[in-house]
Amino acid sequence: MSHDKHKKERKGERDLKDSAQKIWLAGLGALAVAEEEGVRMFDSLVERGREWEGRGKERVDKARSRMEHAVDDVEERIDERVSKVMHRIGVPTRDEIHRLTRKVEELNAKIERLHTPPPPAPPAGAGAGAKAAPKSKATAPAKVKPPAKPKAPSKPKGTGKAGGTA
């Protein structure tokens, strides 16, 4: 029986060596597959990342656009409300101020034309054969003097703080 026992031990050792060898080879195979698949997996992950990045940019752009439209809408509503309040309290608009400014400038120009004296008439006989200009029947408007400032009433002497009676 010792021979059978010895035979069984050798078979167990061989089985153990074979198993260890198979485990070793399986490990090397896994390493080779990981290396091969790892490169493909890495490339695949990079491509998927690019796709997600593009989607993210699209989402950000859409969100930014919606936000800008919302801000524009709020600004427009605020402008309308402020304009209504200013109109209600009687504050003129920018356009009204510009129109009034132009009207004042036109009126000032008309006043200046009325106050400028006509050009002097050429002296009689100024040129040989020159015709004398016919006299205009209309006369230049008289210059308007501004009204005199009223004089301040004179104070009677001795009514100051120093010794007058009040």
C-alpha positions as CSV (number, residue, x, y, z in Angstrom):
1,M,0.0,0.0,0.0
2,S,2.8,2.3,0.4
3,H,3.2,2.3,-3.3
4,D,-0.3,3.4,-3.9
5,K,0.1,6.1,-1.3
6,H,3.2,7.3,-2.9
7,K,1.6,7.3,-6.3
8,K,-1.3,9.3,-5.0
9,E,1.0,11.9,-3.5
10,R,2.8,12.3,-6.8
11,K,-0.4,12.7,-8.6
12,G,-1.5,15.4,-6.1
13,E,1.8,17.2,-6.5
14,R,1.4,17.1,-10.3
15,D,-2.2,18.3,-10.1
16,L,-1.1,21.1,-7.8
17,K,1.7,22.1,-10.2
18,D,-0.7,22.0,-13.1
19,S,-3.2,24.1,-11.3
20,A,-0.5,26.7,-10.3
21,Q,0.7,26.7,-13.9
22,K,-2.8,27.3,-15.2
23,I,-3.4,30.1,-12.6
24,W,-0.1,31.7,-13.7
25,L,-1.1,31.4,-17.4
26,A,-4.5,32.7,-16.7
27,G,-3.0,35.7,-15.0
28,L,-0.7,36.4,-17.9
29,G,-3.7,36.0,-20.3
30,A,-5.7,38.4,-18.2
31,L,-2.8,40.9,-18.3
32,A,-2.6,40.5,-22.1
33,V,-6.3,41.0,-22.5
34,A,-6.3,44.0,-20.2
35,E,-3.5,45.5,-22.2
36,E,-5.2,45.0,-25.5
37,E,-8.7,45.8,-24.3
38,G,-7.3,48.6,-22.1
39,V,-6.2,50.6,-25.2
40,R,-9.5,49.9,-26.9
41,M,-11.4,50.7,-23.7
42,F,-9.4,53.9,-23.2
43,D,-10.1,55.0,-26.8
44,S,-13.8,54.2,-26.4
45,L,-14.0,56.2,-23.1
46,V,-12.3,59.2,-24.8
47,E,-14.9,59.1,-27.6
48,R,-17.8,58.8,-25.2
49,G,-16.3,61.7,-23.2
50,R,-16.2,63.9,-26.4
51,E,-19.9,63.1,-27.0
52,W,-20.8,64.0,-23.5
53,E,-18.7,67.2,-23.6
54,G,-20.6,68.3,-26.8
55,R,-23.9,67.6,-25.1
56,G,-22.8,69.5,-22.1
57,K,-21.8,72.5,-24.2
58,E,-25.2,72.4,-26.0
59,R,-27.0,72.3,-22.7
60,V,-24.9,75.2,-21.3
61,D,-25.5,77.3,-24.5
62,K,-29.3,76.6,-24.3
63,A,-29.4,77.6,-20.7
64,R,-27.4,80.7,-21.3
65,S,-29.7,81.7,-24.2
66,R,-32.8,81.2,-22.0
67,M,-31.2,83.2,-19.2
68,E,-30.4,86.1,-21.6
69,H,-33.9,86.1,-22.9
70,A,-35.3,86.1,-19.4
71,V,-33.0,89.0,-18.4
72,D,-34.1,91.0,-21.5
73,D,-37.7,90.4,-20.7
74,V,-37.3,91.5,-17.1
75,E,-35.3,94.7,-18.2
76,E,-38.1,95.5,-20.7
77,R,-40.8,95.1,-18.0
78,I,-38.8,97.3,-15.6
79,D,-38.3,100.0,-18.3
80,E,-42.1,100.0,-19.0
81,R,-43.0,100.3,-15.3
82,V,-40.4,103.1,-14.7
83,S,-41.7,105.0,-17.8
84,K,-45.3,104.7,-16.5
85,V,-44.4,106.0,-13.1
86,M,-42.3,108.9,-14.5
87,H,-45.2,109.8,-16.8
88,R,-47.6,109.6,-13.9
89,I,-45.5,112.1,-11.8
90,G,-45.0,114.4,-14.8
91,V,-41.3,113.8,-15.7
92,P,-40.8,114.4,-19.4
93,T,-39.4,111.6,-21.6
94,R,-36.1,111.8,-23.4
95,D,-37.9,112.4,-26.7
96,E,-40.0,115.2,-25.2
97,I,-36.9,116.9,-23.9
98,H,-35.1,116.6,-27.3
99,R,-38.2,118.1,-29.0
100,L,-38.4,120.9,-26.6
101,T,-34.6,121.6,-26.9
102,R,-34.9,121.8,-30.7
103,K,-37.9,124.1,-30.4
104,V,-36.0,126.4,-28.0
105,E,-33.1,126.5,-30.4
106,E,-35.4,127.4,-33.3
107,L,-37.0,130.2,-31.3
108,N,-33.5,131.5,-30.2
109,A,-32.4,131.6,-33.9
110,K,-35.6,133.6,-34.8
111,I,-35.0,136.0,-32.0
112,E,-31.4,136.5,-33.1
113,R,-32.5,137.2,-36.7
114,L,-35.0,139.8,-35.4
115,H,-32.3,141.6,-33.3
116,T,-29.6,141.7,-35.9
117,P,-29.5,145.1,-37.8
118,P,-29.9,145.0,-41.5
119,P,-26.6,145.4,-43.5
120,P,-25.7,149.1,-44.2
121,A,-26.9,150.6,-47.5
122,P,-24.1,151.4,-49.9
123,P,-23.2,155.1,-50.1
124,A,-25.0,157.2,-52.8
125,G,-23.1,157.3,-56.1
126,A,-20.7,154.6,-55.0
127,G,-20.1,153.2,-58.4
128,A,-20.3,154.7,-61.9
129,G,-23.3,153.4,-63.6
130,A,-24.4,151.5,-60.5
131,K,-28.1,151.6,-59.9
132,A,-29.2,152.7,-56.5
133,A,-31.0,150.0,-54.7
134,P,-34.7,150.7,-54.3
135,K,-35.6,151.6,-50.7
136,S,-37.5,149.1,-48.9
137,K,-40.8,150.2,-47.6
138,A,-40.6,147.9,-44.6
139,T,-38.5,149.2,-41.8
140,A,-36.4,147.1,-39.5
141,P,-38.2,146.3,-36.3
142,A,-37.2,148.5,-33.5
143,K,-34.8,147.1,-31.0
144,V,-36.6,146.1,-27.9
145,K,-34.9,147.2,-24.7
146,P,-35.3,144.9,-21.7
147,P,-37.4,146.3,-19.0
148,A,-35.4,148.3,-16.4
149,K,-34.9,146.6,-13.1
150,P,-36.9,148.2,-10.3
151,K,-34.8,150.0,-7.8
152,A,-34.7,148.7,-4.3
153,P,-36.5,151.0,-1.9
154,S,-34.0,153.1,0.0
155,K,-33.8,152.4,3.7
156,P,-34.1,155.3,6.0
157,K,-30.9,156.2,7.8
158,G,-30.6,155.1,11.3
159,T,-32.7,152.0,11.1
160,G,-29.8,149.5,11.2
161,K,-28.8,147.3,14.0
162,A,-26.4,149.7,15.5
163,G,-28.7,152.2,17.1
164,G,-31.8,152.6,15.1
165,T,-35.3,152.1,16.4
166,A,-37.3,149.2,15.0
